[in-house]
Every structure is written in structure tokens, then in C-alpha cells.
Amino acid sequence: KPAPGDLEYCRVAIDLSVVSVLLDAGAGGTWRYRDEITQTQYERSEGLAVASVRMFDSGLFSSDPGQRHRVDDVALSRLDASQLQRSLQVTEGNPLPGIDERVTLLNALGHALSHQPGADVLERPADLVLNGIDGDTIRADELLSHILGKLNSIWPQGLYYNDQPLGDVGCHPAAHQAQFASGLVPFHKLSQWLVYSLLEPLEWGGIVVTELDGLTGLAEYRNGGLLIDSGVILPVDPNLCDQPLAPDSEPIVEWRALTVALLDELAPLVRNCLGVNTPAFPLARMLQGGTWSAGRRLAKEKRKNGAPPLTLKLTGTVF
């Protein structure tokens, strides 16, 4: 464990967290990763997590052979699909959805780090994150706003508003009465997951992220799958469960929006059952230790491959 206020350890951990989160979109039900060090086989999020650590440790994301444990713009910009395929053990018999999109995302992060307008070159993700923090505390919503402002341009798909890329934002007719950005439904699942993932690294650097309930629940398929598999959300058309659906399709946008809203309703019920208050049991704790795990467990009970109840066209950059 690092000493309190160890800024370099903090920077290394931020670098690793950023690439790990960006690679953590859905892996599908067939991909596996065998870790040569532990001789253990992993799948889904665990596989991507272990693979991210091994790639980081190998220096794949660093352009400086003398500093393997860092991520920089040069290495990210020159990363290609064949390198990532080898590192993630992707073959014809071990496919990972969205491998090209994942490479595009990391390439775009490299470009963003070296092309921040009105600022010095930010060659590491840690530079970008820490340059948005003034002092030893920052609210979670402020950190999210900073990350969105700096990184929204990296997402390879998505809507634009006033010529600005919006990232993980959907469109739904029920939102058309909004006075601002009519019809748009923001999710920012990976960006919010990144904020949650930065809590420990920033704490190691002496920085505390406050007011975690300023973030929403994560609109991803384990939380949303729990709500469908438990009968809280029911598809109007049962055939929806049998057809591949794109992340920006109306049913998926509606499912994700309902997931965010219902997680807010679920949190106080869980707190009441446990006899705890909001500071002791923020929404983030329920997501990490409750709904995500329960969603995965229920999916495995209902379907052999543990897939979500709705069939998603995985792009490697949203779920």
C-alpha cells in the first residue's frame, strides 16, 4: 500500500485505471483470457481487468522503455489492432467484440492527450485528470464534468449537439419536452465508471472525492439486466429479447433510462433493510456490492452463457 500523499503512485494508478476502464466494455459470452502468471482462465470483466494489468506491466501503453508503468499519448496513438489482439489473446476461436473500436478509442485518447486546446501537452491520462483538480478535494460531479469536457471527443460513435460530440448519450421521444437539449438522454456509463475507479488512486495522492451521490447509477447491462430478470421491467414486445439491438436503439435507450431512475428508487429500500443512512451506504456501494453482482448471478441462473436478457450489438465502447 502506498504512503499517504504518494503523488507518483497516484499518477501510475490513474494511468492504469483510465486504460482499464476504456477497455472494460462488454466482452461477450465466448471470449476468455488465460493469465500466464497465475495459470488461471478469466472471462468477461475479470478477464479484461487482468489483461489490462498485464498489458500495462509489459509497457504496451508507454513509449519509454525505461518507464513501463505509465500510459502516454505516443504509445496510445500508435497502438494498432494486431497488438491489442495479441495482448487480449483474440483469435477466430476466441473472439472479442469491438476490437477495432477499442483500438480507435485508445488512439483517440492519445490524440486528445496531445491536442488539448489552450493547455500544455498532457502526455499522460494522469496529467489530464490531475490538472482538473485544484486542492485536496473535489466533488464527484465536478470530476465527471472535467472528464467529460476533456474526453468526450474520443468516443467513436454518438450524437452531436451544436457541433460538439456528446459521447454516451441516447435519444428518446419521451424526452422531447425538455427545455434544453430536447430528446437527449445522457448516460456516460464508462465516464462515470472512471470517476468511481479514480477514488482510490486519488486518495493515494491525498485527494478526496466527495458527494458521490452526485453521480447517477450506471446504465449498463448487469444493473439493467437485474431489473428485467427480476420482473421489475417488462418488455412490451417479448420478441425484443430475441433480436440484436444497437446501443442507440429506442428500446435500449429506454431500458438504460429506466435502469438509472429505478436504481435511485432501489437505493433507499436497500438502506432501510440494512439500517444504514446515505453517507454510510452511497449509491456507488449498492452498485458495486449489490446490483451488478446480483444482475450477473441472475443472468447465469436464467441463461447458460450468462448473457443479459436483451441481446446487444456490442461495440466495445458503450457497454
URWOSUL-V81963 format. One line per field, one symbol per residue. phi: phi as a letter, one per 40 degrees, with the letter a starting at -180 (. if undefined). A space follows every 10 residues. Layout:
BEGIN
phi: ???
END
This chain:
BEGIN
phi: .ccdgccccd ccccdccccc cccccdcgcb cbbbccccfb cbbfcccccc ccccccccgd cbcbdcbcca bbcccccccb ccccccccfc bccbcbcgcc cccdccdccd ccccbccgac cbcbdccccc ccbbhbaacd ccccdccccc bcccccbhcb bfgbcbgcbb bacccccccb fdgcbcbfcc ccccddccdc dccccgbbcb fccccccccb cccccdcccc gcbbccbdcd cbbcbcdccd ccccdccccc ccccccdccc ccccgbbcdc acddcccccb cccccccccc ccbdcgcccb cbccbgbbc
END
